[in-house]
Each structure stands twice: as C-alpha cells, then as structure tokens.
Amino acid sequence: MTAETKTVGLRMYEAFNARDLSNLNAVLAGDFVSHPLGTTGIAPVAQAWSGLFAACPDIRVTVEDMLVDGDKVAVRSLLHGVPGSEREAAPAMMEIFRVRQGRIAELWGVSALGRRSG
C-alpha cells in the first residue's frame, strides 16, 4: 500500500500544478473531507483551487518531503508563484492525508500562505 499511497499523493499535486480540476474525481474520494476548508466533497476543493489559480496565476507546489505510514501521508511542500514570495522564502505547507481505495479520503493541513515576517 505504501507505493500506491505515495502515488495518489503525488497525483494530487500534479493535478494542482497542471490546473487539472477534472482529475480531482480520480484523486479524491466522492465523500472527501477537507478539514482546513471544513467541507465534504470534491466541488469545494475545485472551487478553492480555482480561487487560488485566479489570485495567483503562477502558483505551483513543490513537494519537499513525503512520508508514508500505512494509509496516511505527511507532506511538506513549498508554494511558488505567490505574489511577494520572490523577495522572501516560498510559503510552506504541511498536509496529512488518508488514502482509501486508491483515493484521498481525508486531508488535514496548515500553510504559511499569507503569514510573512517583515
């Protein structure tokens, strides 16, 4: 399960970087729970991603570390293409997600997006 779990996680970030909202159905479970958004389902994620793409047209995620433990994955990533981040370190993001039957079923996360030191 470890290799499959890691592959599912990487597919989510590939879909984000490609702006491929149609691929969310293949990556996320239909009853996907996003704890950061406080939502259930795929549509709220597509809406949130669309908002990010509109606000930050050059945004992309690079995975720095990915640790897999059974059906859970912990990811440390950086957000590039965020306005103002050229002058500072790219905002970091930490996410943990749970995979069920080859799709991401649940996600927890925090990001430093919008939190910058002077």
C-alpha positions as CSV (number, residue, x, y, z in Angstrom):
1,M,0.0,0.0,0.0
2,T,2.9,2.4,0.6
3,A,3.8,2.9,-3.0
4,E,0.2,3.3,-4.1
5,T,-0.4,5.7,-1.2
6,K,2.5,7.9,-2.3
7,T,1.4,7.8,-5.9
8,V,-2.0,9.1,-5.0
9,G,-0.5,12.0,-3.1
10,L,1.8,12.9,-6.0
11,R,-1.1,12.8,-8.4
12,M,-2.9,15.4,-6.3
13,Y,0.0,17.8,-6.6
14,E,0.4,17.1,-10.3
15,A,-3.3,17.9,-10.8
16,F,-2.9,21.2,-8.9
17,N,0.2,22.2,-10.9
18,A,-1.5,21.3,-14.2
19,R,-4.7,23.2,-13.1
20,D,-6.5,19.9,-14.0
21,L,-9.7,20.2,-12.0
22,S,-11.2,17.3,-13.9
23,N,-8.6,15.0,-12.4
24,L,-9.9,15.6,-8.9
25,N,-12.5,13.0,-9.4
26,A,-9.8,10.4,-9.9
27,V,-7.7,11.6,-7.0
28,L,-10.3,12.5,-4.3
29,A,-12.9,10.2,-2.8
30,G,-16.5,11.3,-3.5
31,D,-17.0,11.9,0.2
32,F,-13.6,13.6,0.6
33,V,-13.3,15.6,3.8
34,S,-11.1,18.7,3.9
35,H,-10.5,19.7,7.5
36,P,-8.8,23.0,6.5
37,L,-11.8,24.0,4.4
38,G,-14.4,22.5,6.7
39,T,-16.0,20.8,3.7
40,T,-17.0,17.5,2.3
41,G,-16.9,16.5,-1.4
42,I,-14.9,17.4,-4.4
43,A,-16.7,20.6,-5.6
44,P,-15.4,22.7,-2.7
45,V,-11.8,21.7,-3.4
46,A,-12.3,22.6,-7.1
47,Q,-13.7,26.0,-6.1
48,A,-10.9,26.7,-3.7
49,W,-8.2,25.7,-6.3
50,S,-9.9,27.9,-8.9
51,G,-9.8,30.8,-6.5
52,L,-6.1,30.2,-5.9
53,F,-5.4,30.0,-9.6
54,A,-7.3,33.3,-10.2
55,A,-5.5,35.1,-7.4
56,C,-2.0,33.6,-8.1
57,P,-1.9,32.6,-11.8
58,D,1.7,31.3,-11.4
59,I,1.2,29.3,-8.3
60,R,2.7,25.8,-8.1
61,V,3.5,23.3,-5.4
62,T,6.8,21.5,-5.0
63,V,6.9,18.5,-2.7
64,E,10.0,18.7,-0.4
65,D,9.3,15.7,1.8
66,M,6.7,12.9,1.7
67,L,6.4,10.3,4.5
68,V,4.0,7.4,4.2
69,D,2.7,5.3,7.1
70,G,0.1,2.8,6.1
71,D,-2.8,4.7,4.7
72,K,-1.6,8.1,5.8
73,V,0.8,10.5,4.1
74,A,2.6,13.5,5.5
75,V,3.8,16.1,3.1
76,R,6.0,19.2,3.5
77,S,5.8,21.4,0.4
78,L,6.5,24.9,-0.8
79,L,4.2,27.2,-2.7
80,H,5.9,29.1,-5.6
81,G,4.5,31.9,-7.7
82,V,2.7,33.6,-4.8
83,P,2.9,37.4,-5.1
84,G,5.6,38.8,-2.9
85,S,7.3,35.4,-2.4
86,E,10.1,36.3,-4.8
87,R,11.5,38.6,-2.1
88,E,11.1,36.0,0.7
89,A,11.2,32.3,1.2
90,A,8.4,30.5,-0.5
91,P,5.4,29.9,1.8
92,A,5.5,26.4,3.3
93,M,2.6,24.0,3.6
94,M,2.2,20.9,5.8
95,E,-0.5,18.4,4.9
96,I,-1.5,14.9,6.1
97,F,-4.0,12.9,4.2
98,R,-5.6,9.5,4.4
99,V,-6.0,7.3,1.4
100,R,-8.9,4.8,1.0
101,Q,-9.3,2.6,-2.0
102,G,-6.8,4.5,-4.1
103,R,-8.2,7.9,-3.5
104,I,-7.6,10.6,-0.9
105,A,-10.4,10.4,1.6
106,E,-9.4,13.0,4.2
107,L,-7.0,15.9,4.5
108,W,-5.6,18.0,7.3
109,G,-3.2,20.9,6.7
110,V,-1.7,24.2,7.5
111,S,0.2,26.7,5.4
112,A,2.3,29.8,5.8
113,L,0.4,31.4,2.9
114,G,-0.4,34.9,4.0
115,R,1.9,34.7,7.0
116,R,5.1,36.5,6.3
117,S,7.6,38.1,8.6
118,G,8.7,41.7,7.8
